[in-house]
Amino acid sequence: MKFLGDENLDWQIVERLRLDGHEVLYVVEMEPGIPDDEVLNLANNEGAILLTSDKDFGELVFRLRRIAAGVVLIRLFGLSPNDRGEIITNAINKHADELLGAFTVISSKTIRIRKIT
């Protein structure tokens, strides 16, 4: 799968996903400091699912009706990057066919997937 990692995504998670065979573009390596709407545009232009911990993307997608190839909102607190990486990669592998065109929230206890319409 193709992903765009937002600046707030740990580089260890980016590397883990790459090692798992996913194509991961990383804002830090491309255009650090760009605003959220440009991050979403970049993900859309690349046909990539956005990986972020920034809740503002929910507002962009649902309230402002910004088109998104898909967003994965990561809500994992108090865990090491390795533990977060394991939870994220397991969720992606398990739900890969549902992520495109969806707003997904990954927390330590649940995974919620809502189609973007």
N, C-alpha and C positions, 0 to 999 in steps of 0.2 A: 504494500500500500504506500501511497505517497502522503506525507505529512509536512506541515510547516510548524516548527517549534517556535513559540513566542519567546521573547527575551526572558521571561520569568521561568522558563523550563530549564531545569538543571542539565548541564552538559552531559552528565553521566547517563541521564535518561535518553538523550539524543543518541549517544554512542551505543547504548544497549539496543535501541530500536534499529539502528544501522547494522549492528552485528546480527540481529535477527532477520536481516534481509529487506528491511523497509527502506524506502527512499525518504530521507528526512532532510528538508531544507531547514535552516536555522537562522532566525532573524539576526542573532548576534553576529553571524558570519556574513550576512548579506547587507542589511541596512539597519544597524542598531539605532535606537532612539526614534524610530518612526511612530507616528500616532496609530491608535488602534484601528481607525478606519482604513488606513493604508496597509496595516497588517492583514486585515480581512480581504482587502482588494488583492494583495499579493497572493494569499492563499487561493482565492477564486481564480486569479489569472493562471496559477500553476496547477489548478485542479487538485489542490491538496487539502486535506482535513487539518484544521488548525488545532494544535495542542496548546493549552494555556491554563493558567490558574487565575486569570483576570475575569471577574464576573461581569465586567462592562460589556463583554461580547454578547451576553444574553440580551442586554438592552438593544445593542446594534441589530441583532438578528430578529428578535421578536417584536420589540416596540417600534423600532425604526424600519423594520422590514428589509434589512440589508440581506441580500442573497449570500448564502454560504454553501460551499461544497460540503461542509460538515464542521462541527466544532466539538472538541472533547475538552470539557472543563474539569480540571483536576483539583479536587478538594481533599487532599491528603496532608494532614498536619501532624507534626511531631514524629515523623518517620525519617529515616535516613534516605538519601537519594537512591541507594541500592534497593531498599524496601519499596519506595515509591515506584522505582523502575520495574520491579517484579510485579506489583499490582497492576500497573499500567499495561505492561506487555501481555500479561495474562488476560486482561480485559479486552485488549485489542485482538488478540488471537481468538478469543471465545466469541466476540461479537463483530468480527471484521465485516461480515456481510450486511450489518445493520448500521454502520457508522456513516456511510456516504449519504448526504442529504439529511443528517440528523444532528440534533444538539444533545450530546451525551454528557452526563455528569458522573464522574468516578469518585466515590468516597471510600473510606475504609470499610464501610458496611454494605453499601449498595452501588449499583450501576443503574442509572436511569437513562433511557433512550427515548427521545421525543423527536418525531419527524418534523422537519422544517417545511411549512407549507406557505 
